[in-house]
């Protein structure tokens, strides 16, 4: 079950970081949030490319970027075929919820 939007990130900054991680890989992260992600990663884990530092720190497999881009394109096609709307943020939330949020907070 997904947390309410107003409580989704409370005490869980890693959820927000992972959503920005997904958005960056699919080419949809705005510059302001990219700067925030970079600052958060650098202050927590050290300097370097924030995507690579995050991937390595969280032990996310190499190739995740290609996988996320592929899934984004596939899900856009499915959404269009079903006459549904799929925003980049909806996609990022779904990916994080399906793959990582249960490891961050078991109550999600």
Secondary structure, 3 states (H helix, E strand, C coil): CCCCCCCCCCCCHHHHHHHHHHHHHCCCCCHHHHHHHHHHHHHHHCCCCHHHHHHHHCCCCCCHHHHHHHHHHHHHHHHHHCCCCCCHHHHHHHHHHHHCHHHHCCCC
